Structures are given as C-alpha cells and as structure tokens.
C-alpha cells in the first residue's frame, strides 16, 4: 500500500492548481472567507429559488447570474497566477472590480424597463456601463478560464469594427463602437445570450447537484464500487479507473478534476501491480476525459447544444449513448490488452471490497442518478430533473449516519456548487460575445462557406478541417467556449453538405472534449502524468492511443447517423451497437498490437480494417468485418494454444 502515499492531499491540490486554472484561487481566511462563502451560498439560493418559482425574464435571470459570478471571480482569482496552494491576501483593486462586476449587472436590473423601452437607442451612460461590462467579462474570463478565450472573444468583438479594412470574404461594412457595445450588452445576442442563459439555468443546477452528491460521499462510493466489480480482473486497477471515471463524469464536468480525484486512488493501484507510470496516467486521463461524453450528465456544452439546435436534452443524451459506450469499450479493451501483453494480474482478494456489502451500506447513493434518468425520460425539462435529483440526494443521504448531510454540509454544498459554476459562467459570457459578433456581421455563414470551398465540397475533408479546428481551439479553451465557436462556424459547413444537425453538432462537441488528451497541450494527460510521476508527452500519446475511438466514432456517426439512433429501428440499433462494440475491440487490438497473442504488422492492419467495417453501420460491411475479425481471432487462438497462453478474460 506504500504506493498510495506517493502524493499527499497538498501535492494533489498544488498539481490541480498548476494545471487547471480554475483551481488556482485565493485561499482566504477571516472576514473575506466569510464574505465569499455567503456570497456563493446566496448565488445558489437565488438559482434554486428561480428554478422552483420559475425563471425570471431572460435579461434579469442572466444579469443576476453574471453579477454574482463576476463578483466572486474577482474576489477569488488574483490578476496573476500565484504559486499553487499559496495563501493570497485580498487585493483592493479586485474588491473594486468585484463591486463594478456586480454594479454593471445591477444597472441592468434597476433600469430593466427603461432599457427595453429605448432598445437600439442607448444613452451615454448605457454605453459607458456596456463598455465596462465587456472589459470586466474579458478580464474575468482571463483569470478563471485562460488567456486564449479572452483573446479569441476580443478579436471577434474587434472584427465588428474593422470589417471595412479586411480583405476578401472577411470584409463587411463595419459597425460603430456604440452599435457594438449596445449589441454586446443590451441585447440577448451578446454577453446575455443563449450560452449564458444555459449557464444561468440548466448547467448551474447540475453542477449544484454534483456538489450535493459529492457531500454524500458518492465519489469514494464510486471508486469502491468499481474496485469491487473489476479489481480482481486482469489488470484490475486500470479497469477500476475506467469504470470509476465513467461514473464520476456525472459529478465532475472537468477532465482535470476527474483525473486528480479518481486518479489519486487508481493510479497508485495501477503502478502497484506493474503498470508503467506513463500508461497508468494515460488510462486515467483517457477515462476521465470520456466522463464528459457519458450520459445522463454530459459536459456543459451538451446543454448549450440542446438550446442551439432545439432538440431536447434527453434526446441528445440518448443519441450519445452508443458512442459513449464505444468510447469506454475502446479504453477498457486497451487496458485489458496491455495487461495481457505485459502479464499483469488483478488485485489480491484482501485489497478488493465486497460488492454486496458496498451496495447494502451505500447503494442508496445511486438513487438520485437513477431518479434523474427516469425524470428526464418522462420528458421533463432539465431544470425540473435537476431539482428532483437534488431533493433525492438530500433524502437518500439521510438513510445512513455515514452519508447523512448536516446543516453545515448543506451550506458547504451550496458554496461549492456556486464556485464550481464560475468557470462556466465566465466562459459562456465571453462566448456570448463571439456569438454576438457572428450574428452582427454574418461571419458564421462566411466562414462555413469558406470551409466548404477550402475542402472543395468534399465531406471527409470538411470533417477533417473541422476536427483540426476543434482540437486547436480545445487546447486553449474550455469545452463550452470551444463548442460555441465551432458550432457557429464549423458545424454549419457540415450541415450545408447534408449532415444531420444533431450529428454535426455532436461531431464538434466530441473533438472539443478530446482536445484535453491531444498533445502537445493535453491538460488531462498532464494531470495524469503529474499524479503518476510520468512523462507528460508519452502519457498524452498513450492516452490518445487508448482513446482512438473518440477520433474515429464522430466520423462514423456523421457518415451513418444510425449510431445516434437516427432513422433506425430498435433491432437495427441493437445490431449497430453490437457490431460497433466488436469493431472497437478489433480496432483497439490493431492499435495495441495484441489480440490473444502479439499481432504482426499485417494482422494489425487487418484488425483495424475489420474494426472500421464493423463500426460503419451496414449489413455488407458488418458481414465482411465480422468474417475478417473471426478469421484473425481463430488464427490467434491457435497460436495462443501452441504458446500455452490463456486467452480467456
């Protein structure tokens, strides 16, 4: 058990703060800690109140939300990144900025009727407040999200003014500074647009739900449950990481937080049975990143998708189910094959908890998640589903003294929920400026047409360019901001070429998420390497190999939307799912170079080919792919028998 002590809680906190900018906040004490705590609790109470009594008019709902968020961001996050984990005293400049952040939104709230009446004809004071709001949002986003999103949003705002001076298809007639400011802050097309609206309703409540679940101890329960299920299997700790991280995605919307949280347990276990640090970190990075792809609670961008394309969130999660299963099948098979190749065993029985005992003692903690699924399946709104889930979390926590929430725990959950939503609020407010610039100038249509022209109307090339764009943006922007940009610029190009709307948006959503794994800037892999004490680049490469499905599946469901349960029957969906799962086994075997025994170069190529045919829905391709895979499997089984190698799971 010595391996479990490789990193202390302080080490993990510093690692999280070093890699994840949202974790590099002030550690306040005294009066300021109390002010921040009660301001955060107030934000959560406001969100719960409006969810129960009915949301306010769009501008009021969003300005209250943004006002709380800006005040908290400037109080919690210093202007310059400090040493991770260090105590940082309050800067009075930030107090002034926090007051201004709250003030510009209170201006909207107090003058709500007057602003609506003079729409399109702002006063000088309106323009001063609007300009200040734009600058405050950009600075808040820089502090909690990062410089890239600030630069991108700033350039989009600037584009509205410099249009007449640009060459080619990027040129437009240009807009005055007054028009740009008014459009960005005094309409629902800019900062107060749909992205912030989603943050101020659905996303906040689901983050708050996660905070309440965390207080019940579900995080440790998930790890123990996964350990009981897979701990004794071949390469057990790695499979525990895959299962736990898939389930943990329900609680954490951050790949880095997921890696550090579950990885602090699973990575030392993997190393203890012989996994190389670079591979152990990669397993956790690949599995944790996939948590945002796993229904019923996906990344925050999935809620944005529901609003952007007008499809119920429940339908989006249903469409994402098969691709998510394929993703984790690929990662799970990858770790199994690596364990077989290197001869790694599972954990001894004395290190694996009993499944029955875990379920008896803490199984009730799964009820809120199951309840959430049931409520959403009835067609209820995400807001209603989240409220029911929070209520269930409070009720089931009372079943056992070990999980029962005390008043202090409830207040802690309210505070942590608000803190956890700050990054999303800042990212969506900044992303709103990008959307605002696109709607003001018509840039989205121009770029979509430009992308199609660049690809000469070829769908595969257009998808490739879209993938590269999403990966590059995802390296410097959170998933929410990345999705907003690519859904307004790149997704329309795919739709223009006949791709179904849902498939086009899920395509950019997937690649925005897997950017966390893709070298050279692979934050989830860097976090995994930090916990495992491995090499970040090699960890990123290993994680990319394990998550190969995430790079292939989006192409497949764009070409054949049956994977998204579009235009298919139940039996057709079952056939597609089973074929695709076998296909993922085949592809991962080709990538890892091992099925039952070591595969030669020709076998690896044929395995990958068979896998692609099986993933691609179609009776002919399925038959060819399955025949090829079975032939390779039987050949490997004969060799395994000759070599005395066990080929059973």
C-alpha positions as CSV (number, residue, x, y, z in Angstrom):
1,X,0.0,0.0,0.0
2,X,3.0,2.3,0.0
3,X,2.2,3.5,-3.5
4,X,-0.9,5.1,-2.2
5,X,1.2,7.6,-0.3
6,X,3.2,8.9,-3.2
7,X,1.2,12.2,-3.3
8,X,-0.3,13.9,-0.3
9,X,-3.5,15.9,-0.4
10,X,-1.4,19.0,-0.5
11,X,0.5,17.7,-3.5
12,X,-2.7,16.9,-5.4
13,X,-4.1,20.4,-4.6
14,X,-0.9,22.0,-6.0
15,X,-1.0,19.8,-9.0
16,X,-4.6,20.6,-9.7
17,X,-3.9,24.4,-9.3
18,X,-0.9,24.2,-11.6
19,X,-2.7,22.5,-14.5
20,X,-6.3,23.6,-14.0
21,X,-6.5,27.4,-13.9
22,X,-9.9,27.2,-12.1
23,X,-8.2,25.6,-9.1
24,X,-5.6,28.5,-8.7
25,X,-7.8,30.6,-6.4
26,X,-7.1,32.6,-3.3
27,X,-7.2,30.6,0.0
28,X,-8.9,33.2,2.0
29,X,-9.4,33.3,5.8
30,X,-11.2,35.5,8.2
31,X,-13.8,38.1,7.1
32,X,-13.1,37.7,3.4
33,X,-13.6,34.0,3.5
34,X,-16.9,34.6,5.1
35,X,-17.9,37.2,2.5
36,X,-17.1,34.9,-0.3
37,X,-18.8,31.9,1.4
38,X,-22.1,33.7,1.9
39,X,-22.0,35.4,-1.5
40,X,-21.6,31.9,-3.1
41,X,-24.4,30.5,-0.9
42,X,-26.6,33.4,-1.9
43,X,-25.9,32.7,-5.6
44,X,-27.0,29.0,-5.1
45,X,-30.1,30.0,-3.2
46,X,-31.0,32.5,-6.0
47,X,-30.6,29.8,-8.6
48,X,-32.8,27.3,-6.6
49,X,-35.4,29.9,-5.9
50,X,-35.8,30.8,-9.6
51,X,-35.8,27.2,-10.6
52,X,-38.6,26.4,-8.2
53,X,-40.7,29.5,-8.7
54,X,-40.0,29.9,-12.4
55,X,-37.1,31.6,-14.1
56,X,-37.1,35.4,-14.5
57,X,-37.3,37.2,-17.9
58,X,-34.1,36.3,-19.8
59,X,-32.2,39.5,-19.2
60,X,-32.9,39.5,-15.5
61,X,-32.1,35.8,-15.0
62,X,-28.8,36.2,-16.7
63,X,-27.7,39.5,-15.2
64,X,-28.3,38.3,-11.6
65,X,-26.3,35.2,-12.5
66,X,-23.5,37.1,-14.1
67,X,-23.4,39.7,-11.3
68,X,-22.9,37.0,-8.7
69,X,-20.3,35.3,-10.9
70,X,-18.2,38.4,-11.7
71,X,-18.1,39.5,-8.0
72,X,-17.0,36.0,-6.9
73,X,-14.4,35.6,-9.7
74,X,-12.6,38.9,-8.8
75,X,-12.7,38.1,-5.1
76,X,-11.4,34.6,-5.6
77,X,-9.0,34.8,-8.5
78,X,-6.0,37.1,-8.5
79,X,-4.9,39.0,-11.6
80,X,-1.7,37.0,-11.8
81,X,-1.2,33.3,-11.3
82,X,0.4,32.6,-8.0
83,X,2.3,29.6,-6.6
84,X,-0.2,26.8,-6.4
85,X,-1.7,26.4,-3.0
86,X,-0.2,29.6,-1.6
87,X,-2.2,31.9,0.6
88,X,-3.0,35.1,-1.3
89,X,-4.3,38.1,0.5
90,X,-7.1,40.2,-0.9
91,X,-6.1,43.0,-3.4
92,X,-8.3,46.1,-3.0
93,X,-8.2,46.6,-6.8
94,X,-10.0,43.3,-7.0
95,X,-12.6,44.4,-4.5
96,X,-13.3,47.4,-6.7
97,X,-13.6,45.2,-9.8
98,X,-15.9,42.8,-7.9
99,X,-18.2,45.8,-7.0
100,X,-18.1,47.0,-10.6
101,X,-18.9,43.5,-11.8
102,X,-22.0,43.4,-9.6
103,X,-22.7,47.1,-10.4
104,X,-23.0,46.8,-14.2
105,X,-25.5,44.0,-13.8
106,X,-27.5,45.8,-11.1
107,X,-27.7,48.7,-13.6
108,X,-29.5,46.4,-16.0
109,X,-31.8,45.1,-13.2
110,X,-32.7,48.5,-11.8
111,X,-33.2,50.1,-15.3
112,X,-34.8,47.0,-16.8
113,X,-38.0,48.6,-18.2
114,X,-36.2,51.8,-19.4
115,X,-33.5,49.8,-21.3
116,X,-36.2,47.7,-23.0
117,X,-38.1,50.9,-24.0
118,X,-35.1,52.5,-25.6
119,X,-33.8,49.4,-27.3
120,X,-31.4,50.4,-30.1
121,X,-31.0,53.9,-28.8
122,X,-28.7,53.7,-25.8
123,X,-27.8,56.7,-23.6
124,X,-24.2,57.7,-23.0
125,X,-24.4,56.1,-19.5
126,X,-25.7,52.9,-21.1
127,X,-22.6,52.9,-23.4
128,X,-20.2,53.5,-20.5
129,X,-21.8,50.7,-18.5
130,X,-21.8,48.4,-21.6
131,X,-18.1,49.0,-22.4
132,X,-17.2,48.4,-18.7
133,X,-19.2,45.1,-18.8
134,X,-17.3,43.9,-21.9
135,X,-14.0,44.6,-20.3
136,X,-14.9,43.0,-17.0
137,X,-16.2,39.9,-18.7
138,X,-13.0,39.6,-20.7
139,X,-10.8,40.1,-17.6
140,X,-12.9,37.6,-15.5
141,X,-12.6,35.0,-18.3
142,X,-8.8,35.6,-18.5
143,X,-8.5,34.9,-14.8
144,X,-10.6,31.8,-14.4
145,X,-10.7,30.3,-17.9
146,X,-7.4,31.4,-19.5
147,X,-5.9,33.9,-22.0
148,X,-6.9,32.1,-25.2
149,X,-10.6,32.5,-24.8
150,X,-10.1,36.2,-23.9
151,X,-8.0,36.8,-27.0
152,X,-10.5,35.0,-29.2
153,X,-13.5,36.8,-27.8
154,X,-11.7,40.2,-28.0
155,X,-10.8,39.6,-31.7
156,X,-14.4,38.7,-32.6
157,X,-15.6,42.0,-30.9
158,X,-12.9,43.9,-32.8
159,X,-13.9,42.3,-36.0
160,X,-17.2,44.1,-35.9
161,X,-15.4,47.4,-36.1
162,X,-12.5,46.6,-38.6
163,X,-14.6,44.9,-41.2
164,X,-14.2,47.6,-43.9
165,X,-10.4,47.2,-43.7
166,X,-10.3,43.5,-44.2
167,X,-9.6,41.7,-47.5
168,X,-11.7,39.1,-49.3
169,X,-14.7,37.3,-47.9
170,X,-14.0,38.5,-44.4
171,X,-14.8,42.1,-45.3
172,X,-18.1,43.7,-44.2
173,X,-19.4,47.3,-43.9
174,X,-18.4,47.7,-40.3
175,X,-20.2,48.9,-37.2
176,X,-19.8,51.9,-34.9
177,X,-18.4,51.4,-31.4
178,X,-21.7,52.4,-30.0
179,X,-23.6,49.8,-32.0
180,X,-21.1,47.1,-31.0
181,X,-21.4,47.9,-27.3
182,X,-25.2,48.1,-27.4
183,X,-25.3,44.8,-29.3
184,X,-22.9,43.0,-26.9
185,X,-24.6,44.0,-23.6
186,X,-28.0,45.4,-24.2
187,X,-29.5,42.6,-26.3
188,X,-29.8,38.9,-25.8
189,X,-27.4,38.3,-28.7
190,X,-24.1,39.0,-26.9
191,X,-23.0,38.6,-23.3
192,X,-26.5,37.9,-22.2
193,X,-27.1,35.5,-25.0
194,X,-28.1,31.8,-25.1
195,X,-24.7,30.5,-23.7
196,X,-25.0,32.5,-20.5
197,X,-28.7,31.6,-20.4
198,X,-27.9,27.9,-20.3
199,X,-25.3,28.5,-17.6
200,X,-27.9,30.5,-15.5
201,X,-30.4,27.7,-15.6
202,X,-29.6,24.1,-16.5
203,X,-25.8,24.0,-16.0
204,X,-25.8,25.6,-12.6
205,X,-28.3,23.2,-11.2
206,X,-26.5,20.2,-12.5
207,X,-23.2,21.5,-11.0
208,X,-25.1,22.1,-7.7
209,X,-26.4,18.5,-7.9
210,X,-22.9,17.2,-8.3
211,X,-21.8,19.3,-5.2
212,X,-24.6,17.7,-3.1
213,X,-23.7,14.2,-4.4
214,X,-20.0,14.8,-3.5
215,X,-21.0,15.7,0.0
216,X,-22.9,12.4,0.4
217,X,-19.6,10.6,-0.3
218,X,-20.5,9.3,-3.7
219,X,-17.0,9.8,-5.0
220,X,-15.5,7.3,-2.7
221,X,-18.5,5.0,-3.2
222,X,-18.0,5.0,-7.0
223,X,-14.3,4.1,-6.5
224,X,-15.1,1.3,-4.1
225,X,-17.9,0.0,-6.3
226,X,-15.7,0.0,-9.4
227,X,-13.0,-1.7,-7.4
228,X,-15.4,-4.4,-6.2
229,X,-16.6,-5.0,-9.8
230,X,-13.2,-5.1,-11.6
231,X,-10.4,-5.0,-9.0
232,X,-9.6,-8.8,-9.2
233,X,-9.8,-9.0,-13.0
234,X,-6.7,-9.0,-15.3
235,X,-5.2,-5.5,-15.0
236,X,-7.9,-4.8,-12.4
237,X,-6.9,-1.3,-11.2
238,X,-6.8,0.0,-14.7
239,X,-10.4,-1.3,-15.3
240,X,-11.4,0.3,-12.0
241,X,-10.1,3.6,-13.3
242,X,-12.2,3.2,-16.5
243,X,-15.4,2.3,-14.6
244,X,-14.9,4.9,-11.9
245,X,-14.1,7.7,-14.2
246,X,-17.1,7.0,-16.5
247,X,-19.4,7.2,-13.4
248,X,-17.5,10.2,-11.9
249,X,-18.4,12.2,-15.1
250,X,-21.8,12.5,-13.5
251,X,-20.3,14.6,-10.7
252,X,-17.4,16.4,-12.3
253,X,-17.5,18.3,-15.6
254,X,-13.8,18.8,-15.6
255,X,-11.4,16.3,-17.1
256,X,-8.5,17.6,-14.9
257,X,-10.6,17.5,-11.7
258,X,-11.7,13.9,-12.6
259,X,-8.1,12.8,-13.2
260,X,-6.8,14.2,-9.9
261,X,-9.8,13.0,-8.0
262,X,-10.1,9.4,-9.1
263,X,-6.5,9.2,-10.2
264,X,-5.2,9.8,-6.7
265,X,-6.6,6.3,-5.9
266,X,-6.4,4.4,-9.2
267,X,-3.0,5.5,-10.5
268,X,-1.1,4.3,-7.4
269,X,-3.0,1.0,-7.6
270,X,-2.1,0.6,-11.3
271,X,1.5,1.2,-10.5
272,X,1.5,-1.2,-7.6
273,X,0.7,-4.2,-9.9
274,X,3.2,-3.2,-12.5
275,X,1.7,-0.6,-15.0
276,X,4.3,1.9,-16.2
277,X,3.6,5.4,-14.9
278,X,3.2,6.7,-18.4
279,X,0.5,4.1,-19.1
280,X,-1.2,4.5,-15.7
281,X,-1.5,8.2,-16.1
282,X,-2.8,7.7,-19.7
283,X,-5.5,5.3,-18.6
284,X,-6.9,7.8,-16.1
285,X,-6.6,10.7,-18.5
286,X,-8.5,8.8,-21.3
287,X,-11.2,7.6,-18.9
288,X,-11.7,10.9,-17.1
289,X,-11.9,12.9,-20.3
290,X,-14.6,10.4,-21.5
291,X,-16.7,11.2,-18.5
292,X,-18.0,14.3,-20.3
293,X,-19.2,12.1,-23.1
294,X,-21.2,9.8,-20.8
295,X,-24.9,10.3,-20.4
296,X,-27.0,11.1,-18.4
297,X,-25.0,14.2,-17.4
298,X,-22.6,15.2,-20.2
299,X,-20.3,18.2,-20.4
300,X,-21.9,21.7,-20.1
301,X,-21.7,22.1,-23.8
302,X,-24.4,19.4,-24.3
303,X,-26.9,21.8,-22.6
304,X,-25.8,24.5,-25.0
305,X,-26.4,22.1,-27.9
306,X,-30.0,21.5,-26.8
307,X,-30.7,25.2,-26.9
308,X,-28.8,25.9,-30.1
309,X,-30.4,23.2,-32.2
310,X,-33.7,23.0,-30.5
311,X,-33.5,19.3,-29.6
312,X,-34.5,18.2,-26.0
313,X,-31.5,17.4,-23.8
314,X,-32.9,13.9,-23.1
315,X,-32.8,13.2,-26.9
316,X,-29.2,14.3,-27.1
317,X,-28.1,12.0,-24.2
318,X,-30.0,9.1,-25.9
319,X,-28.2,9.8,-29.2
320,X,-24.8,10.0,-27.3
321,X,-25.3,6.7,-25.5
322,X,-23.9,4.3,-28.2
323,X,-20.9,6.5,-29.0
324,X,-20.1,6.8,-25.3
325,X,-20.3,3.0,-24.8
326,X,-18.0,2.6,-27.8
327,X,-15.5,5.1,-26.3
328,X,-15.3,3.3,-23.0
329,X,-15.3,-0.1,-24.6
330,X,-12.2,1.0,-26.6
331,X,-10.4,2.3,-23.5
332,X,-11.4,-0.8,-21.4
333,X,-10.2,-3.2,-24.1
334,X,-7.0,-1.2,-24.4
335,X,-6.1,-1.6,-20.8
336,X,-7.1,-5.3,-20.9
337,X,-4.8,-6.0,-23.9
338,X,-2.0,-4.1,-22.2
339,X,-2.4,-6.2,-19.1
340,X,-2.4,-9.4,-21.2
341,X,0.6,-8.3,-23.2
342,X,2.7,-7.5,-20.1
343,X,1.3,-10.3,-17.9
344,X,-0.3,-8.1,-15.2
345,X,-2.7,-9.6,-12.8
346,X,-5.5,-8.2,-10.7
347,X,-5.5,-7.2,-7.0
348,X,-5.4,-9.8,-4.3
349,X,-8.8,-10.5,-2.7
350,X,-7.9,-8.8,0.6
351,X,-7.5,-5.5,-1.3
352,X,-10.9,-5.7,-3.0
353,X,-14.1,-4.6,-1.1
354,X,-17.1,-6.9,-1.2
355,X,-19.7,-5.8,-3.7
356,X,-22.7,-6.9,-1.7
357,X,-21.5,-5.0,1.4
358,X,-20.9,-1.8,-0.5
359,X,-24.4,-1.9,-2.1
360,X,-26.0,-2.6,1.3
361,X,-24.2,0.2,3.1
362,X,-24.2,2.9,0.4
363,X,-26.1,1.6,-2.6
364,X,-28.8,4.2,-2.0
365,X,-26.4,6.9,-3.2
366,X,-27.2,5.7,-6.8
367,X,-30.9,6.6,-6.4
368,X,-30.5,10.3,-7.3
369,X,-28.7,9.5,-10.5
370,X,-31.3,6.8,-11.4
371,X,-34.1,9.2,-10.5
372,X,-32.5,11.9,-12.8
373,X,-32.6,9.4,-15.7
374,X,-36.2,8.5,-15.0
375,X,-37.4,12.0,-14.7
376,X,-35.7,13.1,-17.9
377,X,-37.1,10.0,-19.7
378,X,-40.6,11.3,-18.9
379,X,-39.9,14.4,-21.0
380,X,-39.4,16.8,-18.0
381,X,-37.1,19.8,-18.5
382,X,-33.5,19.6,-17.3
383,X,-34.3,22.2,-14.7
384,X,-37.1,20.1,-13.2
385,X,-35.0,16.9,-13.4
386,X,-32.0,18.6,-11.6
387,X,-34.3,19.8,-8.9
388,X,-35.8,16.4,-8.3
389,X,-32.3,14.9,-8.3
390,X,-31.1,17.4,-5.7
391,X,-34.1,16.6,-3.5
392,X,-33.4,12.9,-3.8
393,X,-29.8,13.4,-2.9
394,X,-30.9,15.1,0.3
395,X,-33.4,12.4,1.1
396,X,-31.2,9.3,0.5
397,X,-28.3,10.9,2.4
398,X,-30.4,10.6,5.5
399,X,-30.7,6.8,5.2
400,X,-27.4,6.2,6.9
401,X,-25.4,8.1,9.5
402,X,-22.3,7.8,7.3
403,X,-23.9,9.7,4.5
404,X,-26.3,12.0,6.3
405,X,-25.9,15.7,5.4
406,X,-25.7,18.1,8.4
407,X,-26.7,21.8,8.0
408,X,-23.0,22.6,7.6
409,X,-22.7,20.1,4.8
410,X,-25.7,21.6,3.0
411,X,-24.2,25.1,3.2
412,X,-20.8,23.7,2.0
413,X,-22.6,22.1,-1.0
414,X,-24.3,25.4,-1.8
415,X,-21.0,27.2,-1.6
416,X,-19.1,24.6,-3.7
417,X,-21.9,24.5,-6.3
418,X,-21.6,28.2,-6.9
419,X,-17.8,28.0,-7.0
420,X,-17.9,25.2,-9.5
421,X,-20.2,27.2,-11.8
422,X,-17.9,30.3,-12.0
423,X,-15.8,29.0,-14.8
424,X,-18.8,28.0,-16.9
425,X,-20.4,31.4,-16.3
426,X,-17.3,33.3,-17.4
427,X,-16.7,31.1,-20.4
428,X,-20.3,31.4,-21.6
429,X,-20.4,35.1,-21.1
430,X,-17.2,35.5,-23.2
431,X,-18.5,33.0,-25.8
432,X,-21.7,35.1,-26.0
433,X,-19.5,37.9,-27.4
434,X,-18.4,35.5,-30.1
435,X,-21.9,34.6,-31.0
436,X,-22.9,38.3,-30.9
437,X,-20.2,39.2,-33.4
438,X,-21.3,36.4,-35.7
439,X,-24.9,37.5,-35.6
440,X,-24.0,41.1,-36.1
441,X,-21.6,40.6,-39.0
442,X,-22.8,37.4,-40.6
443,X,-19.4,35.9,-40.1
444,X,-20.6,32.4,-39.4
445,X,-22.1,31.9,-42.9
446,X,-19.0,33.3,-44.5
447,X,-16.6,31.0,-42.6
448,X,-18.8,28.0,-43.2
449,X,-18.9,28.7,-46.9
450,X,-15.1,29.3,-46.8
451,X,-14.6,25.9,-45.1
452,X,-16.6,24.1,-47.7
453,X,-14.8,25.9,-50.5
454,X,-11.4,25.1,-49.0
455,X,-12.4,21.4,-48.9
456,X,-13.8,21.7,-52.4
457,X,-17.2,20.4,-51.2
458,X,-15.7,17.1,-50.0
459,X,-17.4,15.9,-46.8
460,X,-14.4,14.0,-45.5
461,X,-12.0,16.9,-46.0
462,X,-14.6,19.3,-44.4
463,X,-14.8,17.0,-41.4
464,X,-11.0,16.8,-41.2
465,X,-10.7,20.6,-41.2
466,X,-13.4,20.9,-38.6
467,X,-11.7,18.3,-36.4
468,X,-8.4,20.2,-36.6
469,X,-10.2,23.5,-35.7
470,X,-12.0,21.9,-32.8
471,X,-8.8,20.3,-31.4
472,X,-6.8,23.5,-31.7
473,X,-9.5,25.6,-30.0
474,X,-10.0,22.9,-27.4
475,X,-6.3,23.1,-26.4
476,X,-6.8,26.7,-25.2
477,X,-10.5,27.0,-24.5
478,X,-12.9,25.1,-22.2
479,X,-15.4,22.8,-23.9
480,X,-18.2,25.2,-23.6
481,X,-16.4,28.1,-25.4
482,X,-14.9,25.7,-27.9
483,X,-18.4,24.3,-28.7
484,X,-19.9,27.8,-29.1
485,X,-17.2,28.8,-31.6
486,X,-17.2,25.6,-33.7
487,X,-21.0,25.2,-33.6
488,X,-21.4,28.7,-35.1
489,X,-18.6,28.4,-37.6
490,X,-17.7,24.8,-38.5
491,X,-20.9,22.8,-37.8
492,X,-22.9,24.8,-40.4
493,X,-20.4,23.7,-43.0
494,X,-21.2,20.1,-42.2
495,X,-25.0,20.8,-42.3
496,X,-24.5,22.5,-45.7
497,X,-23.1,19.3,-47.0
498,X,-26.2,17.3,-45.9
499,X,-25.1,16.1,-42.4
500,X,-28.0,15.9,-39.9
501,X,-28.0,18.8,-37.5
502,X,-27.5,16.6,-34.4
503,X,-24.6,14.7,-35.9
504,X,-22.8,17.9,-37.0
505,X,-23.1,19.4,-33.5
506,X,-22.0,16.2,-31.7
507,X,-19.0,16.0,-34.1
508,X,-17.6,19.3,-32.9
509,X,-18.6,18.5,-29.3
510,X,-16.6,15.3,-29.3
511,X,-13.4,16.8,-30.7
512,X,-13.6,19.8,-28.3
513,X,-13.5,17.4,-25.4
514,X,-10.8,15.0,-26.7
515,X,-8.5,18.0,-27.1
516,X,-7.8,17.5,-23.4
517,X,-5.9,14.3,-24.4
518,X,-4.3,15.5,-27.6
519,X,-0.6,16.5,-27.5
520,X,1.1,18.9,-27.3
521,X,-1.4,20.7,-25.0
522,X,-3.1,17.8,-23.3
523,X,-4.3,19.0,-19.8
524,X,-5.9,15.8,-18.7
525,X,-2.7,13.8,-19.8
526,X,-0.5,16.4,-18.0
527,X,-2.6,15.9,-14.8
528,X,-2.4,12.1,-15.2
529,X,1.4,12.3,-15.6
530,X,1.6,14.6,-12.6
531,X,-0.2,12.1,-10.3
532,X,1.7,9.1,-11.8
533,X,5.0,11.0,-11.9
534,X,5.4,10.1,-15.5
535,X,6.4,12.0,-18.7
536,X,3.5,14.3,-19.9
537,X,4.2,13.8,-23.7
538,X,4.4,10.0,-23.5
539,X,1.4,9.9,-21.3
540,X,-0.5,12.0,-23.9
541,X,0.5,9.7,-26.7
542,X,-0.6,6.6,-24.7
543,X,-3.9,8.3,-23.8
544,X,-4.5,9.2,-27.5
545,X,-4.0,5.5,-28.5
546,X,-6.4,4.3,-25.8
547,X,-9.0,6.9,-26.9
548,X,-8.6,6.1,-30.6
549,X,-12.4,5.5,-30.7
550,X,-13.0,9.2,-29.9
551,X,-11.2,10.1,-33.1
552,X,-13.0,7.6,-35.3
553,X,-16.5,7.4,-33.9
554,X,-17.5,11.0,-34.8
555,X,-16.6,10.3,-38.5
556,X,-18.7,7.2,-38.4
557,X,-21.8,8.7,-36.9
558,X,-21.6,11.6,-39.4
559,X,-21.4,9.2,-42.3
560,X,-24.0,6.8,-40.7
561,X,-26.3,8.5,-38.2
562,X,-27.8,5.2,-37.1
563,X,-25.2,5.2,-34.4
564,X,-27.1,8.2,-33.0
565,X,-30.3,6.3,-33.2
566,X,-31.4,8.5,-36.1
567,X,-33.8,6.9,-38.7
568,X,-33.4,3.4,-37.3
569,X,-35.5,0.7,-35.6
570,X,-34.8,-0.9,-32.2
571,X,-33.4,-4.1,-33.7
572,X,-31.4,-2.0,-36.1
573,X,-30.0,0.0,-33.2
574,X,-29.1,-3.3,-31.4
575,X,-27.3,-4.7,-34.5
576,X,-25.4,-1.4,-35.0
577,X,-24.4,-1.3,-31.3
578,X,-23.2,-4.9,-31.1
579,X,-21.3,-4.6,-34.4
580,X,-19.7,-1.3,-33.3
581,X,-18.6,-2.8,-30.0
582,X,-16.9,-5.7,-31.7
583,X,-15.4,-3.2,-34.1
584,X,-13.9,-1.2,-31.2
585,X,-12.3,-4.5,-29.9
586,X,-10.8,-5.1,-33.3
587,X,-9.5,-1.5,-33.7
588,X,-8.0,-1.4,-30.3
589,X,-6.3,-4.7,-30.9
590,X,-4.8,-3.4,-34.0
591,X,-3.6,-0.2,-32.3
592,X,-2.2,-2.1,-29.3
593,X,-0.7,-4.9,-31.4
594,X,-2.3,-7.7,-29.3
595,X,-5.5,-9.7,-29.5
596,X,-4.8,-13.1,-27.9
597,X,-1.1,-13.0,-28.7
598,X,1.2,-10.5,-30.2
599,X,0.0,-9.4,-33.6
600,X,2.3,-8.9,-36.6
601,X,2.1,-5.8,-38.8
602,X,-0.3,-7.5,-41.3
603,X,-2.6,-8.6,-38.6
604,X,-2.7,-5.2,-37.0
605,X,-3.7,-3.6,-40.4
606,X,-6.4,-6.3,-40.9
607,X,-7.7,-5.9,-37.4
608,X,-8.0,-2.1,-37.8
609,X,-9.7,-2.6,-41.2
610,X,-12.2,-5.2,-39.8
611,X,-12.9,-2.8,-36.9
612,X,-13.7,0.1,-39.2
613,X,-16.0,-2.0,-41.2
614,X,-17.9,-3.2,-38.1
615,X,-18.2,0.3,-36.7
616,X,-19.6,1.6,-40.0
617,X,-23.3,0.6,-39.9
618,X,-24.4,-1.6,-42.9
619,X,-25.2,-5.3,-43.4
620,X,-22.5,-5.8,-46.0
621,X,-19.7,-4.0,-44.1
622,X,-20.7,-5.8,-40.9
623,X,-20.5,-9.3,-42.6
624,X,-17.1,-8.5,-44.1
625,X,-15.8,-7.0,-40.9
626,X,-17.1,-9.8,-38.7
627,X,-15.7,-12.6,-41.0
628,X,-12.3,-10.9,-41.1
629,X,-12.2,-10.5,-37.3
630,X,-13.3,-14.1,-36.7
631,X,-10.6,-15.4,-39.0
632,X,-7.9,-13.3,-37.2
633,X,-9.3,-14.4,-33.8
634,X,-9.2,-18.1,-34.7
635,X,-5.7,-17.8,-36.1
636,X,-4.5,-16.1,-32.9
637,X,-6.3,-18.6,-30.7
638,X,-4.3,-21.5,-32.4
639,X,-1.1,-19.6,-31.7
640,X,-2.1,-18.9,-28.1
641,X,-2.7,-22.6,-27.5
642,X,0.7,-23.6,-29.0
643,X,2.4,-21.0,-26.8
644,X,0.4,-22.0,-23.7
645,X,-1.1,-18.5,-23.3
646,X,-4.5,-18.2,-21.7
647,X,-6.9,-16.4,-24.0
648,X,-9.8,-16.2,-21.6
649,X,-10.8,-12.9,-19.9
